[in-house]
Amino acid sequence: MSTGDAGRLSPALDWASQDVRRALARALDGHEVSAAEGLTLAQAAGRDLHALALAADELRRRQVGDVVTFVVNRNINFTNVCIKHCGFCAFSRDHREEEGYLLPVAEVVRRAREASELGATEVCIQAGLPPKLDGRYYIELARALKAALPGLHIHAFSPEEVLYGSVRSGMPIKDYLRELRDAGLGTLPGTSAEILDQEIRDTISRGRITVDQWLEVITTAHALGIRTTSTIMYGHVETPAHWIRHMDLLRSIQHDTGGFTEFVPLSLIHSEAPMYAKGLVQGVRPGATGIEVVRMHALARLMLGPSFRNIQCSWVKEGPKLAQLLLDAGANDMGGTLINESISTSAGATYGQLVGPGELCRLIRDAGRVPAQRDTLYGILRTYGHGEAPDSPLDRIEDPEARFGSYRKLISSGAFRFTRG
């Protein structure tokens, strides 16, 4: 640690316990945080937590500077019908339920076009796994979107969906991903990861994509030049040791492939999650505490920042105010405008479905940072200096639900009722 760094951080490190102080000093000196050191930091509280957050903020400054990014995008969850029954998911419906829906391809394209006309550079598409799905559906959906909107980045299809398409089509995962890429897929969401520990997965989502299958989809995508995000879902039955093993595994993949664009911690929205609301899983917590949220993002910066660079905070999960605070605990990205948000909303998230570019800039600037719009691969499209703000039509929409619809309206309207048996 340089003399300047020592002068700036010494008081906080001096207050920390010996083991935490030693681990943070090694990280600030450029050493990789070991799994054992990570586990020590994952239990930081009080002054140890303050020291952890301050060290994460310093590493963020060194690795990515003071710019905080966001992307103008739209989520399209084209169906909520799913053959799986994951304990944390309040979004999915059985194919026999009246609230099940399926958007036609033409409607998905219409929504994507509307977003593009409002300034979106990305469409994010993920959904349930409907029964009897044509195995080539995801490929054809990507092709239809690319044909209609060649300039819009398609960030779509979780590893679970890729595996489902592969199985339904009878194609190997590598061939299926290659066809998706050739059809227009740009990047893959690294969701359906939850906790990359099979015992935890069997507890909260039995029958879901396994750890080995998730790793196969992700590493195959990277080998084909398809970059992906990475995620963790926490605040349920996992322990800090699971966090560290999860991050250590992601880090080892990144060392091998360099294919991850970012890491996104996602705290469980518990209130409508079946495993909590119906008591289906013993010992499930009511989501992460505020302390755990800060600790997770700071840990991510220390363990993953050197190779991932980008740590995202979710305003949908944590709310805009806590997301601002996380910018001082290692995060450097605020995610996207979203426009539609169904999965967290259905589970009980209360922070709305749209935050416009102007509001994201205000949140970032009020946190003392420099806002910038990015593309999906973190290329900077526009940096907003002091006094500058986006002139986006999204910021002039007074009632997003009336303009874009909502999950609540969609499942109750019957307009796109799922009818396949």
C-alpha positions as CSV (number, residue, x, y, z in Angstrom):
1,M,0.0,0.0,0.0
2,S,1.4,3.4,-1.0
3,T,2.0,6.2,1.5
4,G,-1.0,8.1,0.1
5,D,-3.2,5.0,0.4
6,A,-2.0,4.4,3.9
7,G,-2.8,8.0,5.0
8,R,-6.3,7.8,3.5
9,L,-7.3,4.4,4.9
10,S,-5.1,4.0,8.0
11,P,-7.7,5.1,10.6
12,A,-10.3,2.7,9.3
13,L,-7.8,-0.2,9.1
14,D,-6.5,0.6,12.6
15,W,-10.0,0.2,14.0
16,A,-10.5,-3.2,12.3
17,S,-9.7,-6.5,13.9
18,Q,-6.3,-8.0,13.2
19,D,-7.5,-10.7,10.8
20,V,-9.7,-8.3,8.8
21,R,-6.9,-5.6,8.8
22,R,-4.4,-8.2,7.5
23,A,-6.8,-9.4,4.7
24,L,-7.7,-5.8,3.6
25,A,-4.0,-4.7,3.6
26,R,-3.1,-7.6,1.3
27,A,-5.9,-6.8,-1.1
28,L,-4.9,-3.1,-1.2
29,D,-1.4,-4.2,-1.9
30,G,-2.6,-6.0,-5.0
31,H,-2.8,-9.6,-3.8
32,E,-5.7,-11.8,-4.7
33,V,-8.1,-12.4,-1.7
34,S,-8.0,-16.1,-0.8
35,A,-11.1,-18.1,0.0
36,A,-10.0,-18.2,3.7
37,E,-9.5,-14.4,3.7
38,G,-12.8,-14.0,2.0
39,L,-14.6,-16.0,4.6
40,T,-13.1,-13.8,7.3
41,L,-14.4,-10.7,5.5
42,A,-17.8,-12.3,4.8
43,Q,-18.4,-12.1,8.6
44,A,-17.3,-8.5,9.1
45,A,-19.5,-6.4,11.3
46,G,-19.3,-3.0,13.0
47,R,-15.9,-1.3,12.4
48,D,-14.7,-4.3,10.5
49,L,-17.6,-3.8,8.0
50,H,-16.8,0.0,7.7
51,A,-13.2,-1.0,6.9
52,L,-14.3,-3.6,4.4
53,A,-16.5,-1.0,2.6
54,L,-13.8,1.6,2.6
55,A,-11.3,-0.8,1.1
56,A,-13.8,-1.9,-1.5
57,D,-14.4,1.7,-2.4
58,E,-10.7,2.4,-2.8
59,L,-10.3,-0.7,-5.0
60,R,-13.2,0.4,-7.1
61,R,-11.5,3.8,-7.6
62,R,-8.3,2.2,-8.7
63,Q,-10.0,-0.4,-11.0
64,V,-12.7,1.6,-12.7
65,G,-12.5,5.2,-11.5
66,D,-15.3,7.5,-10.5
67,V,-17.7,6.8,-13.4
68,V,-20.9,4.9,-12.6
69,T,-22.6,3.4,-15.6
70,F,-26.1,2.4,-16.6
71,V,-27.8,0.9,-19.7
72,V,-31.0,1.9,-21.3
73,N,-32.8,-1.4,-21.7
74,R,-36.2,-3.1,-21.6
75,N,-37.0,-6.4,-19.9
76,I,-39.4,-8.7,-21.7
77,N,-40.5,-11.8,-19.8
78,F,-42.5,-13.4,-22.6
79,T,-44.1,-16.1,-20.6
80,N,-44.6,-17.0,-16.9
81,V,-45.6,-20.6,-17.6
82,C,-43.0,-23.0,-16.3
83,I,-42.5,-26.7,-15.8
84,K,-40.3,-26.0,-12.8
85,H,-41.5,-25.1,-9.3
86,C,-38.6,-23.3,-7.7
87,G,-39.1,-22.3,-4.1
88,F,-37.9,-18.7,-4.6
89,C,-40.0,-17.9,-7.7
90,A,-43.4,-16.2,-7.3
91,F,-43.4,-15.3,-11.0
92,S,-44.1,-18.7,-12.6
93,R,-47.4,-20.3,-13.2
94,D,-48.4,-23.9,-14.0
95,H,-49.8,-24.3,-17.6
96,R,-53.2,-25.0,-16.2
97,E,-53.5,-21.8,-14.2
98,E,-55.6,-18.9,-15.6
99,E,-52.8,-16.4,-14.9
100,G,-50.4,-18.1,-17.3
101,Y,-49.6,-16.0,-20.4
102,L,-47.4,-16.3,-23.5
103,L,-46.5,-13.3,-25.6
104,P,-46.5,-14.0,-29.4
105,V,-43.3,-13.4,-31.2
106,A,-44.9,-10.4,-32.9
107,E,-45.7,-8.8,-29.5
108,V,-42.2,-9.4,-28.2
109,V,-40.9,-7.6,-31.3
110,R,-43.4,-4.8,-30.9
111,R,-42.2,-4.2,-27.3
112,A,-38.6,-4.3,-28.3
113,R,-39.3,-1.8,-31.1
114,E,-41.1,0.5,-28.7
115,A,-38.1,0.4,-26.4
116,S,-35.7,1.1,-29.2
117,E,-37.7,4.1,-30.3
118,L,-37.4,5.4,-26.8
119,G,-33.6,5.1,-26.8
120,A,-33.0,1.6,-25.5
121,T,-29.8,-0.1,-26.8
122,E,-30.6,-3.5,-25.2
123,V,-33.5,-5.8,-24.8
124,C,-33.2,-8.4,-22.0
125,I,-35.4,-11.5,-22.5
126,Q,-35.9,-14.2,-19.9
127,A,-39.0,-16.3,-19.1
128,G,-40.4,-19.5,-17.8
129,L,-40.1,-22.9,-19.4
130,P,-43.4,-23.7,-20.9
131,P,-44.3,-27.4,-21.6
132,K,-43.9,-28.8,-25.1
133,L,-41.9,-25.8,-26.2
134,D,-40.5,-26.1,-29.7
135,G,-36.8,-26.6,-29.1
136,R,-35.9,-24.0,-31.7
137,Y,-38.2,-21.3,-30.3
138,Y,-35.4,-19.3,-28.7
139,I,-33.4,-19.4,-31.9
140,E,-36.4,-18.2,-34.0
141,L,-37.2,-15.5,-31.4
142,A,-33.7,-14.2,-31.6
143,R,-33.8,-14.2,-35.4
144,A,-37.1,-12.4,-35.5
145,L,-35.8,-9.7,-33.2
146,K,-32.5,-9.2,-35.1
147,A,-34.3,-9.0,-38.5
148,A,-36.7,-6.4,-37.2
149,L,-34.2,-4.4,-35.1
150,P,-30.7,-5.1,-36.3
151,G,-29.1,-2.4,-34.1
152,L,-30.6,-3.6,-30.8
153,H,-28.5,-5.8,-28.6
154,I,-30.2,-9.0,-27.7
155,H,-29.2,-10.0,-24.1
156,A,-31.3,-13.1,-23.6
157,F,-31.9,-16.6,-22.4
158,S,-30.6,-17.8,-19.1
159,P,-28.5,-21.0,-18.9
160,E,-31.7,-22.8,-17.8
161,E,-33.4,-21.7,-21.0
162,V,-30.4,-22.6,-23.1
163,L,-30.4,-26.1,-21.6
164,Y,-34.1,-26.5,-22.1
165,G,-33.8,-25.5,-25.7
166,S,-31.0,-27.9,-26.2
167,V,-32.9,-30.8,-24.7
168,R,-36.1,-30.0,-26.5
169,S,-34.3,-29.7,-29.9
170,G,-32.0,-32.6,-29.4
171,M,-29.0,-30.4,-30.2
172,P,-25.8,-30.4,-28.1
173,I,-25.4,-27.3,-26.0
174,K,-22.5,-26.1,-28.1
175,D,-24.4,-26.3,-31.4
176,Y,-27.5,-24.7,-29.8
177,L,-25.5,-21.8,-28.6
178,R,-23.8,-21.4,-31.9
179,E,-27.2,-21.2,-33.6
180,L,-28.4,-18.7,-31.1
181,R,-25.3,-16.6,-31.8
182,D,-25.7,-16.8,-35.5
183,A,-29.4,-15.9,-35.2
184,G,-28.5,-12.6,-33.5
185,L,-28.0,-13.3,-29.8
186,G,-25.5,-10.9,-28.4
187,T,-24.9,-11.9,-24.8
188,L,-26.3,-14.3,-22.2
189,P,-27.6,-13.4,-18.8
190,G,-25.7,-15.4,-16.1
191,T,-28.8,-16.0,-14.1
192,S,-30.3,-19.2,-12.8
193,A,-27.0,-19.4,-10.8
194,E,-28.6,-18.8,-7.4
195,I,-25.9,-20.4,-5.2
196,L,-23.5,-22.6,-7.1
197,D,-23.7,-25.4,-4.5
198,Q,-25.8,-28.5,-5.4
199,E,-27.0,-29.1,-1.9
200,I,-28.4,-25.6,-1.7
201,R,-29.9,-25.9,-5.1
202,D,-31.6,-29.1,-4.2
203,T,-33.1,-27.4,-1.2
204,I,-34.5,-24.3,-2.8
205,S,-35.0,-25.4,-6.4
206,R,-35.0,-29.2,-6.8
207,G,-35.0,-30.1,-10.5
208,R,-33.4,-26.9,-11.6
209,I,-30.3,-26.7,-13.8
210,T,-27.4,-28.3,-11.9
211,V,-24.2,-26.7,-11.0
212,D,-22.3,-28.7,-13.6
213,Q,-24.9,-27.9,-16.3
214,W,-24.8,-24.2,-15.5
215,L,-21.0,-24.3,-15.8
216,E,-21.2,-26.1,-19.1
217,V,-23.5,-23.6,-20.6
218,I,-21.5,-20.6,-19.4
219,T,-18.1,-21.9,-20.3
220,T,-19.3,-23.1,-23.7
221,A,-20.8,-19.7,-24.4
222,H,-17.5,-18.0,-23.5
223,A,-15.6,-20.4,-25.8
224,L,-18.0,-19.3,-28.7
225,G,-17.3,-15.7,-28.0
226,I,-20.7,-15.1,-26.3
227,R,-20.0,-13.0,-23.2
228,T,-22.2,-13.4,-20.1
229,T,-23.1,-11.7,-16.9
230,S,-22.8,-13.5,-13.6
231,T,-25.1,-13.4,-10.5
232,I,-25.6,-14.7,-7.0
233,M,-29.0,-14.9,-5.2
234,Y,-28.6,-14.7,-1.4
235,G,-30.5,-14.1,1.7
236,H,-32.3,-17.5,2.0
237,V,-30.6,-20.7,3.5
238,E,-27.0,-20.1,2.4
239,T,-24.1,-19.2,4.7
240,P,-21.2,-16.8,4.1
241,A,-19.1,-19.9,3.2
242,H,-21.4,-20.5,0.2
243,W,-20.9,-16.9,-0.9
244,I,-17.2,-17.3,-1.0
245,R,-17.2,-20.7,-2.7
246,H,-19.6,-19.2,-5.3
247,M,-17.4,-16.2,-6.0
248,D,-14.2,-18.3,-6.0
249,L,-15.7,-20.5,-8.6
250,L,-16.8,-17.6,-10.8
251,R,-13.3,-16.1,-10.4
252,S,-11.7,-19.3,-11.6
253,I,-13.9,-19.3,-14.7
254,Q,-13.0,-15.7,-15.4
255,H,-9.3,-16.5,-15.1
256,D,-9.8,-19.2,-17.7
257,T,-12.2,-17.5,-20.1
258,G,-12.4,-13.7,-19.5
259,G,-16.0,-14.1,-20.6
260,F,-17.9,-12.4,-17.7
261,T,-18.9,-8.7,-18.2
262,E,-20.1,-8.1,-14.6
263,F,-21.2,-9.6,-11.3
264,V,-24.7,-8.8,-10.0
265,P,-25.6,-9.7,-6.4
266,L,-29.4,-10.3,-6.2
267,S,-30.9,-10.5,-2.7
268,L,-33.9,-12.7,-2.3
269,I,-37.2,-10.9,-2.4
270,H,-39.0,-13.1,0.1
271,S,-42.5,-11.9,0.8
272,E,-44.2,-13.8,-2.0
273,A,-41.6,-16.4,-2.6
274,P,-43.3,-19.8,-2.0
275,M,-40.5,-21.3,0.1
276,Y,-40.9,-18.4,2.6
277,A,-44.6,-17.5,2.2
278,K,-45.8,-21.1,2.4
279,G,-43.1,-22.4,4.7
280,L,-41.9,-24.9,2.1
281,V,-38.2,-24.7,3.2
282,Q,-37.2,-24.9,6.8
283,G,-35.0,-22.1,8.1
284,V,-35.3,-19.8,5.1
285,R,-34.5,-16.2,6.0
286,P,-36.7,-13.2,5.0
287,G,-34.2,-12.0,2.5
288,A,-30.8,-10.4,3.2
289,T,-30.3,-7.7,5.8
290,G,-29.0,-4.3,4.9
291,I,-25.7,-5.3,6.5
292,E,-25.5,-8.4,4.3
293,V,-26.2,-6.4,1.2
294,V,-23.4,-4.0,1.9
295,R,-21.1,-6.8,2.9
296,M,-21.9,-8.8,-0.3
297,H,-21.1,-5.9,-2.7
298,A,-17.9,-5.0,-0.9
299,L,-16.8,-8.6,-0.9
300,A,-17.5,-8.8,-4.6
301,R,-15.2,-5.9,-5.3
302,L,-12.4,-7.4,-3.3
303,M,-12.7,-10.9,-4.6
304,L,-13.9,-10.3,-8.2
305,G,-13.0,-6.7,-9.0
306,P,-9.5,-7.3,-10.3
307,S,-10.8,-9.7,-13.0
308,F,-14.4,-8.6,-13.5
309,R,-14.1,-4.9,-13.0
310,N,-17.8,-4.3,-13.0
311,I,-20.0,-4.8,-9.9
312,Q,-23.6,-4.0,-10.3
313,C,-26.1,-2.9,-7.7
314,S,-29.8,-3.6,-8.3
315,W,-32.1,-0.7,-7.6
316,V,-35.0,-3.1,-8.2
317,K,-33.9,-5.4,-5.4
318,E,-32.5,-2.8,-3.0
319,G,-34.3,0.4,-3.8
320,P,-32.6,3.5,-5.2
321,K,-31.4,4.8,-1.8
322,L,-29.6,1.7,-0.8
323,A,-28.2,1.3,-4.3
324,Q,-26.7,4.8,-3.9
325,L,-25.0,3.7,-0.7
326,L,-23.6,0.6,-2.5
327,L,-21.7,2.9,-4.8
328,D,-19.5,3.6,-1.7
329,A,-19.1,-0.1,-1.1
330,G,-17.5,-1.3,-4.3
331,A,-20.3,-1.0,-6.9
332,N,-19.8,0.9,-10.1
333,D,-22.9,0.1,-12.2
334,M,-26.6,0.8,-11.6
335,G,-28.0,-1.7,-14.0
336,G,-30.7,-0.6,-16.5
337,T,-33.8,1.4,-16.9
338,L,-35.8,-1.9,-17.3
339,I,-39.1,-0.4,-18.3
340,N,-40.9,-3.6,-17.4
341,E,-39.9,-5.7,-14.4
342,S,-42.0,-8.8,-13.6
343,I,-39.9,-11.3,-11.7
344,S,-38.9,-9.2,-8.7
345,T,-42.2,-7.4,-8.7
346,S,-44.2,-10.7,-8.5
347,A,-42.1,-11.7,-5.5
348,G,-43.0,-8.5,-3.7
349,A,-40.4,-5.9,-4.8
350,T,-41.9,-2.4,-4.3
351,Y,-39.5,-0.1,-6.2
352,G,-41.3,0.2,-9.5
353,Q,-40.6,-0.9,-13.0
354,L,-38.9,2.1,-14.6
355,V,-36.1,4.5,-13.5
356,G,-35.4,6.8,-16.4
357,P,-31.9,7.8,-17.5
358,G,-32.3,11.3,-16.0
359,E,-33.2,9.9,-12.6
360,L,-30.3,7.4,-12.7
361,C,-28.0,10.3,-13.5
362,R,-29.3,12.2,-10.5
363,L,-28.9,9.3,-8.2
364,I,-25.3,8.8,-9.4
365,R,-24.4,12.4,-9.2
366,D,-25.9,12.8,-5.8
367,A,-23.6,10.1,-4.6
368,G,-20.7,12.2,-5.7
369,R,-19.9,10.1,-8.9
370,V,-19.9,10.7,-12.6
371,P,-22.9,9.2,-14.5
372,A,-22.4,7.6,-17.9
373,Q,-24.6,5.6,-20.3
374,R,-23.1,2.3,-21.5
375,D,-23.9,-0.4,-23.9
376,T,-24.2,-4.1,-22.9
377,L,-20.5,-4.7,-23.1
378,Y,-19.6,-1.7,-21.0
379,G,-18.6,0.6,-23.9
380,I,-19.3,4.2,-22.8
381,L,-21.9,5.8,-25.0
382,R,-22.1,9.2,-23.2
383,T,-20.6,10.6,-20.1
384,Y,-22.6,13.4,-18.3
385,G,-20.5,16.2,-16.9
386,H,-21.6,18.6,-14.2
387,G,-24.9,20.2,-15.1
388,E,-25.5,17.8,-18.0
389,A,-28.5,15.4,-18.1
390,P,-30.0,13.0,-20.6
391,D,-32.9,14.3,-22.7
392,S,-34.7,11.0,-22.7
393,P,-38.4,10.4,-23.4
394,L,-38.4,7.8,-20.7
395,D,-38.0,10.5,-18.1
396,R,-41.2,12.2,-19.4
397,I,-43.4,9.2,-18.9
398,E,-45.6,10.0,-15.9
399,D,-47.3,6.6,-15.6
400,P,-45.1,3.7,-16.8
401,E,-47.7,1.1,-15.9
402,A,-50.3,2.8,-18.1
403,R,-47.8,3.2,-21.0
404,F,-46.0,-0.2,-20.8
405,G,-48.3,-2.4,-18.9
406,S,-47.4,-4.4,-15.7
407,Y,-47.2,-7.9,-14.6
408,R,-50.3,-7.5,-12.5
409,K,-52.3,-6.3,-15.5
410,L,-50.8,-8.9,-17.8
411,I,-51.8,-11.9,-15.7
412,S,-55.3,-10.6,-15.1
413,S,-56.2,-9.4,-18.5
414,G,-56.4,-12.7,-20.4
415,A,-55.1,-10.9,-23.5
416,F,-52.2,-13.4,-24.1
417,R,-53.6,-16.4,-22.2
418,F,-51.4,-19.5,-22.4
419,T,-53.6,-22.2,-24.0
420,R,-51.4,-25.1,-24.8
421,G,-52.1,-28.2,-22.8
